Amino acid sequence: MSQAISASVQDEARRLRDALGTFATGVVIVTAWDEEAGALGMTMNSFSSVSLDPPLVLFSVDRRSMGLPAWQRTAGYCINVLSSDQERLSNQFARARGDKWNGVSFRIGLHGAPILSDTLASFECDAHQMLDGGDHVVFLACVQRFRRSDSGSPLLFHRGRYASLLPQAGAEHALPFEWPLSIHY
């Protein structure tokens, strides 16, 4: 009986994951420096802006991650937004083990966090708060410095695989209204 319940729960979790996967996300590599573990880096699509005042962003790390204790010890992070031509780099940092840093071009930023070269944007952040996120730990980070590129397309993740933006006719024009709308407030 418990095996049938367990299979049912696993099936429901898979169906939920598949439904959540219909929401396309960008792909980032979050980096940090830990005195014990050294350079940290992990591919994620659980990145979001939270607030402009103060400038807060978030990402989350699975509680089963072997590197979680090191992430929890760091003073700050760099969130590197990947471009569509950085799929290989994304895969390199998605591995749980191995030398993720082999052949990677970067410079050292705030709190020793590596800033990856040729990304669409990077956000150097102070650690702000860690929150219980169920089977994940949610990291709130306060942006201290950032930079963005004026060219390139984002690497996207949709339905469990990489995806790309399709160019739209007339997509270069601005919205016909000011955003955000006053109704949001």
Backbone bond lengths (Angstrom), bond angles and torsions (degrees), N, CA, C in turn:
res aa  C-N    CA-C-N  psi(-1)  N-CA   C-N-CA  omega(-1)  CA-C   N-CA-C  phi
1 M - - - 1.450 - - 1.530 111.81 -
2 S 1.353 118.39 -44.27 1.461 120.10 -178.18 1.522 111.66 -65.85
3 Q 1.345 117.49 -30.18 1.462 119.71 177.20 1.524 110.32 -66.66
4 A 1.336 117.18 -37.72 1.466 120.76 178.48 1.520 110.27 -66.77
5 I 1.325 118.12 -40.67 1.466 121.80 177.78 1.520 109.63 -65.52
6 S 1.340 116.45 -44.99 1.450 120.38 179.79 1.527 111.03 -60.70
7 A 1.321 117.96 -42.90 1.469 121.56 178.56 1.518 110.04 -63.91
8 S 1.330 117.08 -38.88 1.461 121.36 179.27 1.535 111.10 -65.28
9 V 1.336 116.70 -42.25 1.466 121.29 178.18 1.522 109.89 -65.34
10 Q 1.329 117.50 -43.02 1.461 120.97 178.27 1.519 111.26 -63.56
11 D 1.342 116.90 -39.99 1.469 120.69 178.14 1.525 110.47 -63.87
12 E 1.317 116.71 -42.46 1.471 120.20 179.17 1.527 111.02 -65.59
13 A 1.341 117.42 -39.92 1.472 121.36 177.69 1.532 110.09 -63.68
14 R 1.332 117.70 -39.65 1.468 121.04 178.58 1.529 110.49 -65.70
15 R 1.332 116.37 -41.72 1.469 120.12 178.94 1.530 110.58 -64.83
16 L 1.329 117.48 -38.75 1.468 120.99 176.96 1.523 109.81 -65.06
17 R 1.322 116.76 -45.20 1.464 120.34 179.16 1.529 110.77 -59.87
18 D 1.323 117.14 -42.64 1.466 121.10 178.26 1.524 111.30 -63.05
19 A 1.321 116.92 -40.52 1.473 120.38 178.42 1.529 110.53 -66.04
20 L 1.322 117.41 -43.17 1.465 120.69 177.64 1.522 111.12 -63.58
21 G 1.320 117.01 -31.18 1.456 122.10 179.91 1.517 114.25 -68.17
22 T 1.321 117.61 -10.46 1.471 119.44 176.60 1.524 111.45 -74.68
23 F 1.334 116.80 -13.62 1.461 121.45 176.36 1.522 107.96 -87.23
24 A 1.323 117.26 111.19 1.465 121.35 -179.51 1.525 109.84 -69.50
25 T 1.329 115.36 138.15 1.464 120.69 178.68 1.521 109.72 -129.21
26 G 1.307 115.26 161.34 1.448 120.41 169.52 1.516 109.01 -78.35
27 V 1.320 116.37 170.22 1.465 121.83 178.75 1.530 107.77 -120.64
28 V 1.320 115.80 132.28 1.460 122.06 178.85 1.520 109.48 -127.35
29 I 1.325 114.86 158.53 1.454 120.88 165.84 1.517 105.55 -116.24
30 V 1.323 115.33 118.89 1.459 120.39 177.37 1.528 106.57 -93.29
31 T 1.329 115.43 132.83 1.460 121.22 -179.17 1.524 109.91 -124.30
32 A 1.317 115.24 158.25 1.463 120.72 178.21 1.523 107.81 -162.04
33 W 1.328 115.59 172.09 1.454 122.04 175.20 1.515 108.35 -124.05
34 D 1.336 115.22 129.84 1.458 121.67 176.78 1.521 107.73 -123.30
35 E 1.318 117.68 132.58 1.468 122.17 -177.28 1.529 112.03 -57.83
36 E 1.313 118.01 -35.07 1.469 121.59 -179.15 1.522 112.60 -83.97
37 A 1.316 117.54 -46.79 1.465 121.89 -172.87 1.529 113.13 -91.66
38 G 1.332 117.83 -19.20 1.459 121.03 -176.78 1.520 111.17 85.98
39 A 1.341 115.89 -146.03 1.469 120.96 -178.01 1.527 110.43 -71.66
40 L 1.326 115.31 129.45 1.466 122.44 177.46 1.521 108.53 -109.19
41 G 1.315 116.53 147.09 1.458 120.75 175.44 1.511 109.66 -159.63
42 M 1.328 116.62 135.99 1.454 120.97 -177.72 1.524 109.72 -149.29
43 T 1.330 116.07 131.25 1.463 121.70 174.00 1.517 108.63 -74.48
44 M 1.336 115.69 135.39 1.466 121.10 -179.06 1.517 109.96 -145.12
45 N 1.318 115.01 154.68 1.463 119.49 168.00 1.525 109.12 -123.52
46 S 1.333 115.72 10.23 1.468 120.95 178.41 1.521 110.54 -95.55
47 F 1.317 116.61 53.26 1.462 122.62 -179.85 1.520 108.59 -114.41
48 S 1.335 115.85 138.80 1.461 119.55 178.65 1.519 110.34 -154.93
49 S 1.323 115.26 149.34 1.461 119.38 170.29 1.521 107.48 -77.71
50 V 1.319 116.24 148.03 1.461 121.51 -178.27 1.523 110.88 -119.24
51 S 1.339 116.63 -47.54 1.461 121.12 -172.00 1.526 109.77 -152.20
52 L 1.333 116.02 146.19 1.457 120.45 172.86 1.525 111.62 -92.17
53 D 1.329 117.47 -25.09 1.457 121.55 -178.08 1.524 109.94 -140.26
54 P 1.331 118.03 94.96 1.456 127.88 2.45 1.531 110.43 -75.86
55 P 1.340 117.47 162.61 1.463 120.36 -177.98 1.534 111.52 -76.07
56 L 1.331 116.17 96.15 1.460 121.74 -176.88 1.523 111.22 -114.36
57 V 1.322 115.29 142.03 1.458 123.50 173.19 1.527 107.09 -131.12
58 L 1.327 116.13 168.20 1.458 118.91 177.67 1.515 110.87 -140.55
59 F 1.320 114.98 157.09 1.459 124.21 168.74 1.514 106.39 -149.11
60 S 1.321 117.27 166.69 1.462 118.84 -179.53 1.524 110.37 -134.90
61 V 1.326 114.80 152.51 1.461 122.94 -179.99 1.528 108.03 -127.05
62 D 1.323 115.48 132.59 1.465 122.56 178.41 1.527 109.53 -59.96
63 R 1.321 116.18 135.78 1.465 120.78 179.61 1.535 112.39 -62.26
64 R 1.341 117.69 -21.94 1.470 121.14 179.15 1.526 112.19 -81.77
65 S 1.320 118.02 -6.30 1.464 121.23 -178.37 1.526 110.49 -63.35
66 M 1.332 115.42 129.65 1.469 120.07 178.62 1.523 111.11 -62.20
67 G 1.311 118.51 -28.00 1.457 122.25 -177.43 1.513 115.00 -88.38
68 L 1.335 118.05 -0.52 1.466 120.33 -176.10 1.530 113.43 -52.99
69 P 1.327 120.38 -46.66 1.476 119.05 179.78 1.532 112.84 -56.93
70 A 1.332 117.37 -38.54 1.468 119.97 178.47 1.524 110.61 -66.10
71 W 1.339 117.76 -42.60 1.471 120.68 177.99 1.529 110.25 -60.38
72 Q 1.329 116.53 -38.23 1.461 120.41 -178.62 1.531 112.34 -70.36
73 R 1.313 118.46 -22.17 1.467 122.04 -179.49 1.522 113.33 -86.20
74 T 1.324 119.33 -18.65 1.460 120.92 -171.14 1.524 112.12 -72.37
75 A 1.322 114.48 151.64 1.470 121.56 -179.93 1.525 112.13 -85.36
76 G 1.332 116.73 -15.36 1.457 120.14 -178.55 1.506 111.72 -174.96
77 Y 1.322 115.22 178.41 1.455 121.75 -172.77 1.528 109.80 -144.88
78 C 1.330 115.24 164.33 1.452 121.30 166.58 1.523 107.26 -123.94
79 I 1.310 115.42 126.37 1.458 121.02 178.17 1.519 106.60 -102.63
80 N 1.335 116.04 117.32 1.460 124.34 -175.22 1.525 108.86 -107.12
81 V 1.332 117.72 114.99 1.464 122.63 -178.54 1.528 108.31 -85.52
82 L 1.329 116.47 120.71 1.462 121.31 -173.92 1.522 113.15 -83.53
83 S 1.332 114.46 148.14 1.465 121.12 175.48 1.526 109.14 -93.18
84 S 1.317 115.34 166.44 1.464 120.71 -176.13 1.525 112.95 -62.06
85 D 1.315 118.92 -19.82 1.463 120.46 178.50 1.539 112.48 -93.95
86 Q 1.341 117.73 14.24 1.465 121.33 -179.52 1.528 112.77 -112.87
87 E 1.320 116.42 28.31 1.462 120.92 178.52 1.526 111.79 -60.20
88 R 1.348 117.13 -41.39 1.465 120.93 178.99 1.531 110.67 -60.28
89 L 1.333 116.49 -43.44 1.458 121.19 178.57 1.529 110.58 -63.05
90 S 1.326 116.42 -41.36 1.459 121.19 176.75 1.525 110.66 -57.98
91 N 1.334 116.69 -46.70 1.467 121.01 179.44 1.522 111.39 -63.99
92 Q 1.320 116.97 -37.54 1.467 121.51 -179.65 1.530 110.86 -61.33
93 F 1.330 117.06 -40.42 1.464 120.73 -178.57 1.528 112.92 -89.46
94 A 1.326 117.68 -3.43 1.463 121.34 176.94 1.529 111.32 -83.63
95 R 1.334 116.89 -14.31 1.469 120.89 179.54 1.525 110.06 -71.21
96 A 1.318 115.64 145.05 1.463 120.20 178.86 1.527 111.78 -76.35
97 R 1.305 117.25 -30.83 1.468 120.41 -176.56 1.522 109.65 -132.18
98 G 1.312 114.68 177.62 1.460 120.42 177.00 1.519 111.24 97.18
99 D 1.314 114.71 176.47 1.454 120.55 -179.15 1.526 109.65 -86.23
100 K 1.299 116.42 90.59 1.463 121.82 -179.64 1.520 111.73 -65.46
101 W 1.314 117.47 -25.10 1.465 122.04 -171.36 1.525 113.97 -90.72
102 N 1.326 118.03 -3.36 1.456 121.76 -178.78 1.538 111.18 -60.53
103 G 1.338 116.75 118.21 1.458 121.84 177.39 1.514 115.60 77.31
104 V 1.329 117.87 8.79 1.465 121.54 -177.12 1.530 110.15 -90.56
105 S 1.321 115.62 130.09 1.465 121.79 178.26 1.527 109.27 -91.35
106 F 1.340 115.72 128.42 1.469 120.51 -179.58 1.511 109.60 -159.35
107 R 1.333 114.63 167.53 1.459 121.52 170.63 1.518 106.75 -128.66
108 I 1.311 116.40 162.16 1.468 120.89 -177.28 1.525 110.11 -88.21
109 G 1.317 115.50 132.51 1.455 121.54 -179.95 1.515 112.27 -115.43
110 L 1.302 115.00 -157.87 1.458 124.20 -179.88 1.532 110.85 -52.59
111 H 1.318 116.82 135.80 1.471 123.92 179.76 1.525 112.36 60.68
112 G 1.338 117.92 18.74 1.459 121.50 179.27 1.519 114.52 78.92
113 A 1.321 116.95 4.99 1.467 120.58 -178.63 1.528 110.53 -71.67
114 P 1.330 117.79 129.90 1.460 120.61 178.32 1.539 112.19 -65.78
115 I 1.342 115.67 133.96 1.459 122.35 173.47 1.520 106.09 -102.79
116 L 1.310 117.84 113.03 1.456 122.32 -176.19 1.524 110.36 -70.87
117 S 1.322 115.93 145.22 1.465 122.03 179.89 1.528 111.18 -77.74
118 D 1.319 114.93 149.25 1.468 123.26 170.77 1.525 114.85 62.90
119 T 1.327 117.59 30.17 1.462 119.83 175.29 1.533 109.22 -90.66
120 L 1.325 116.23 166.28 1.465 120.26 178.98 1.521 111.97 -70.50
121 A 1.319 116.42 -33.55 1.465 121.34 179.43 1.516 108.25 -160.03
122 S 1.324 115.41 158.66 1.463 120.71 172.79 1.522 107.87 -141.56
123 F 1.322 114.80 142.84 1.464 122.25 -179.29 1.518 107.72 -126.43
124 E 1.330 116.38 112.73 1.457 121.61 177.12 1.525 107.11 -90.17
125 C 1.310 115.82 126.02 1.465 120.39 -168.91 1.520 113.23 -132.48
126 D 1.333 114.68 149.89 1.457 121.75 166.25 1.522 107.73 -86.89
127 A 1.333 116.96 144.95 1.461 120.14 170.42 1.529 107.16 -63.91
128 H 1.310 117.74 133.44 1.463 121.28 -176.36 1.532 111.16 -114.68
129 Q 1.331 116.30 -52.17 1.463 119.60 -177.33 1.523 108.93 -162.24
130 M 1.329 116.71 148.62 1.464 122.35 172.72 1.512 107.73 -114.87
131 L 1.321 115.71 135.93 1.459 121.47 -176.40 1.522 110.78 -125.56
132 D 1.330 115.75 150.57 1.458 120.90 174.67 1.522 108.07 -71.21
133 G 1.319 115.59 122.67 1.457 121.07 177.80 1.519 110.16 -123.25
134 G 1.336 117.69 43.53 1.463 120.33 -179.36 1.508 110.56 69.93
135 D 1.341 116.75 -117.05 1.464 119.55 -179.51 1.524 112.26 -82.56
136 H 1.332 117.46 5.86 1.464 123.57 176.29 1.532 110.11 -127.35
137 V 1.319 115.49 159.53 1.464 121.70 168.46 1.525 105.37 -104.33
138 V 1.332 116.73 128.88 1.458 122.21 178.91 1.526 107.83 -94.83
139 F 1.319 115.64 126.13 1.454 122.65 179.76 1.522 108.63 -104.26
140 L 1.325 117.12 116.66 1.462 121.85 171.69 1.517 106.61 -92.03
141 A 1.324 115.82 133.47 1.460 120.71 -177.51 1.519 109.71 -130.41
142 C 1.331 116.32 142.31 1.466 122.19 179.90 1.531 109.03 -100.76
143 V 1.327 116.03 117.65 1.466 121.63 -177.14 1.530 109.77 -69.22
144 Q 1.332 115.97 125.93 1.463 122.39 177.68 1.523 112.11 -105.09
145 R 1.322 115.63 -37.67 1.470 121.65 178.18 1.520 107.55 -144.18
146 F 1.327 115.16 151.42 1.458 119.00 176.16 1.515 109.54 -153.17
147 R 1.312 115.08 162.56 1.456 122.06 173.70 1.520 107.20 -149.23
148 R 1.337 115.56 154.52 1.457 119.58 177.53 1.512 109.61 -141.27
149 S 1.318 115.50 154.38 1.454 122.60 177.02 1.527 107.62 -94.29
150 D 1.319 116.07 147.08 1.459 120.25 177.79 1.522 112.44 -90.44
151 S 1.325 117.39 2.74 1.460 119.46 -179.88 1.524 109.75 -137.30
152 G 1.318 114.73 163.95 1.459 121.02 178.43 1.509 112.44 102.75
153 S 1.313 115.12 159.10 1.464 123.13 178.04 1.521 109.04 -112.57
154 P 1.317 117.09 150.01 1.466 119.57 -178.21 1.524 112.65 -76.63
155 L 1.327 115.28 151.02 1.453 121.59 168.68 1.526 105.70 -81.00
156 L 1.312 116.54 125.02 1.460 121.84 -177.71 1.520 110.81 -112.13
157 F 1.332 115.33 157.87 1.456 122.76 175.46 1.515 107.44 -128.00
158 H 1.348 116.58 126.81 1.462 121.57 -175.64 1.524 108.96 -151.44
159 R 1.323 116.11 129.21 1.472 122.35 179.01 1.533 112.44 54.24
160 G 1.349 115.34 40.03 1.452 120.26 174.33 1.506 116.04 79.54
161 R 1.345 116.97 13.37 1.478 119.48 178.22 1.512 110.02 -150.06
162 Y 1.330 114.93 165.61 1.454 120.35 177.68 1.523 110.05 -67.64
163 A 1.328 115.12 149.73 1.463 121.41 179.42 1.522 108.56 -143.50
164 S 1.322 115.96 168.27 1.463 121.97 179.57 1.510 110.17 -131.28
165 L 1.326 115.27 155.52 1.454 120.58 172.74 1.517 109.11 -74.92
166 L 1.311 116.38 141.72 1.457 120.49 172.72 1.520 107.65 -96.98
167 P 1.325 117.76 133.29 1.467 119.23 178.24 1.532 110.08 -62.55
168 Q 1.318 116.28 140.24 1.459 121.85 178.17 1.518 109.30 -113.89
169 A 1.310 115.73 140.27 1.464 119.85 177.09 1.522 108.92 -61.20
170 G 1.322 116.56 129.97 1.461 120.93 178.58 1.514 114.35 73.61
171 A 1.321 117.26 15.51 1.470 120.48 -175.81 1.518 112.63 -70.62
172 E 1.313 118.03 -11.89 1.463 120.76 -177.97 1.522 113.21 -77.52
173 H 1.336 117.59 -12.74 1.465 118.66 -177.14 1.521 111.78 -78.80
174 A 1.293 115.47 156.56 1.464 121.70 179.91 1.525 110.18 -77.24
175 L 1.318 115.35 163.76 1.461 119.50 175.13 1.529 108.83 -61.92
176 P 1.333 117.92 145.92 1.461 120.22 -178.54 1.534 112.95 -77.49
177 F 1.323 117.15 12.54 1.461 122.09 179.61 1.524 108.18 -150.66
178 E 1.329 116.01 163.91 1.459 120.02 178.62 1.523 109.43 -79.89
179 W 1.317 116.07 134.57 1.462 121.61 -179.54 1.515 108.50 -115.62
180 P 1.303 120.89 136.83 1.462 126.45 3.12 1.528 111.75 -79.28
181 L 1.308 114.28 154.73 1.453 119.40 178.21 1.519 110.35 -68.48
182 S 1.326 116.29 148.42 1.467 119.41 -179.99 1.517 111.46 -62.69
183 I 1.311 118.06 -23.82 1.463 120.67 178.89 1.531 111.92 -62.90
184 H 1.340 116.80 -21.62 1.464 119.47 178.83 1.528 111.78 -70.73
185 Y 1.315 116.99 -13.11 1.464 120.68 -177.00 1.464 109.30 -120.59
